[in-house]
């Protein structure tokens, strides 16, 4: 007779942890090495934006970048993504199938800064664009706005040059504020987002976008007056 016992969350947790542990034990050094490569790739991308920020600050008389954030996907997140897609649990599989292990988020003051920075970044001859999703021009159904790039850049090791992929997200301050709070609200434990709440969150995203547009118009007026006064 079949055993129809439902697996508890407690059992699922430890089963999940067991497979992660086996995965790491089998490939400890290669996995750590790959994560180190991703960290190097993030550093390369972050440095490129720091240089662009310094250069463009001279042109605009202000810094177009407010903040640069980096994050490396956790082992649990990597494991979840591979298993959900039915992909092999190997280091090679991580490198070949996941484009967002290394992430760099660039927070800008104005929407126009995002396009200027992304264009300048992609013009660099060692940056290869793999994919681009413009959620500023085409927001997600929930109201999310951002510009996403998947790029490949080389890192220079002691004995080789290795191409690595990095996800770069561009947001304004208001886009980042909304996305951060929306995530906290939407994924709050033991609470299901109703259609009414989802609609309210979307309205907030639209309000933030209007605020971005208004602030950009004010900035443009100030720049125009400064040019006229010279």
N, C-alpha and C positions, 0 to 999 in steps of 0.2 A: 504494500500500500504506500502511495506517495506521501512524503512528509510535506505538509502544507504550512509548516512553521514559518512565520514571518521573521525575517532577519531584523533585529533591533538596530537602532542608530548606533548603540554601543558596539555591537558586533561589526557593523559596517565600518566604523571608525578604525577599529583595530585591524580589520582585514585590509583596509586601504593603507594604513601605516605599514603593514607587513610587506605589501608589494613594493611600496616606495623604498623600504629598507633593503629588500632584495635587489631592487634596481640599482641603488647606490653602491651596495656591497660588490656587485658584479662589475661596476664600471666607475669605481670611486675616482681614480686618477684621471681617466679621460673626461669625466663629467666636470671635475674641478678645473681641469685645464680649459675646457670649452667655456665655462663660466668666466674664467679669467680673461679669455679672448673677448667675450662680450663686454666685460668691464672696460677693457682697453678700447673697444670700438665706441662705447659711450663717451669715454674721455676724449677721443678724437673728435666726435661730433660736438661735444660741449665746447671744446677749445675753438672749433671753427666758428661757433656762434658768438663766443666771447670776443673773438677777433673782429667779426662783422659788427658787433655792437659798438666796439670801440671806434671802428672806422666810420660807421654811419652816424655816430654821435657828433662827429665833426661836421658832417653835412647838414644834419637836422638841428644841431645845437641842443640835442637831447638824446637820451638813450632809448632806442626803440624797444629794447628788451627790458622787461621788469624783473623777471626771474627765469632761471633755467633749473629744471628739476630732472633728475635721472632716477630710473628704477630698473632693477633686475628681477625678472619673474622668479617667484619662489619655486622650489622643487615640487611642492604640492600642486601648484598651478600648471607647471609643465607636464607633470604626470597626468593630471585631470584632462588636459587638452589632448594629449596623445591617446589616452584610453577612450575618450569621447569620440574621437575620429577613427578609432580602430587601427591606430598606427603602431608600429613596433616601438618598444620601450628601449631604445638604444640612443647613444650619443649622436650617431649618424642621422638617426631619424629626427632628433631635435633640430639639428643644423639644417637639414634639408626641407623640413615641413613647417617649422614655426618661424614666423617673421617678426614676432613681437617679444622675444625673450629679453632683448635690450631695448629700453625705451627712454627717449629724451623728450621732455615737454618744455616748450618755449612759450612763456607768457609775455604778451605784448600789450602796449597801451592802447593801440588803435587797430581796427581791422586792416587798414591799408599797410600798416607795418608788417603784418603777417605775410601779405603777398610780396612785398619788397624783399623781406628776409628770405622767404622760401625760394624766390627767383635767384637771388644772389648766391644762396647756398647751392642750388642745383647747377649753377653755371661753373662751379669748381670742377676741374677736370678729373679729380679722383673720386667724385661722388656720382654714383649710378642710380638713377631712379628706377625702382622695380614696380611700384604701384602708387597711385595717388587717389585720395578720396576727399572731395571738397564738400564738407558738411556745413560750410558757411553759405555757399550758394544753394545747396540742396540739403537743408537740415533733416535730421532723422525724424520719424513720426512723433517721437516723444519731445521734440524741440531741441535736441542736442545739436550744438554747433561747434565746429573745429575744422582744421585742415590737417589731414593725415598723410604722411609720406612713409613709404617703405623704401629705404635706400641701402645700397651696398657700398661700403668704403673699405679700403685696405688698412690693415694694421701691420706695423713693421716689427717683426720678431727678430731674435738674434741671428736666425738662419733662414728666414723666409718672409715673404710678403703674403699675408692671408686676407682674403676678402671676407667681410662679416656684414650681416644684415642688422639694421637698426630701425625701429619705428620712431618717427619724429611726429609729435603732435604740436600744433600751433593753436593757441587760444588767446583771446583778450582776457583781461582781469575779470570782466563780468561773465564771460563764457566759462572760465575756470571756477569761479565762485558758484555759478549755477550747477555745473556738472558735479562738483564736489558735494554740495548739499543734496542734490537730487539722488545721487548714489547712496548717501547715508539714509535718506528717507525711504527710497525704493527697496533697499535691501535690509531694512530694519527687521530683526528677528520677530517671528510670530505675528507679523502684520502683512495683510494682503492689500496692495494698492487698488483702490476702487477706480472705476472709470472717471468718477468725478474728481478724485485727487489727481489722477494722471492728467486730466484736462487743466487743472489748476497749475500743475507743474509746467505744462506746456505754455500756458499764458505767461508764467514768470519768465520762461526762456525768451518769449517774444518781446516782453518788456525790457529784458536785458539787452536784446539786440537793438531795440529802438534807442536805448540809452547809449549804446556804443555808437550808433549812427549820429545821434545828436552831439555827443562829445567830439566826434570826428569833424563835424561841421564847424563847431566852435574853434577847434584847433586850426582848421583851414582858414577861417576868418582872421585869426591872430597872425598866422604866417603871411597872409596876403597883406595885412596892414604893415607888418614888419618890413616886407619888401618895398612897399610904397614909401615908407618913411626913410629908406636908405638913399 
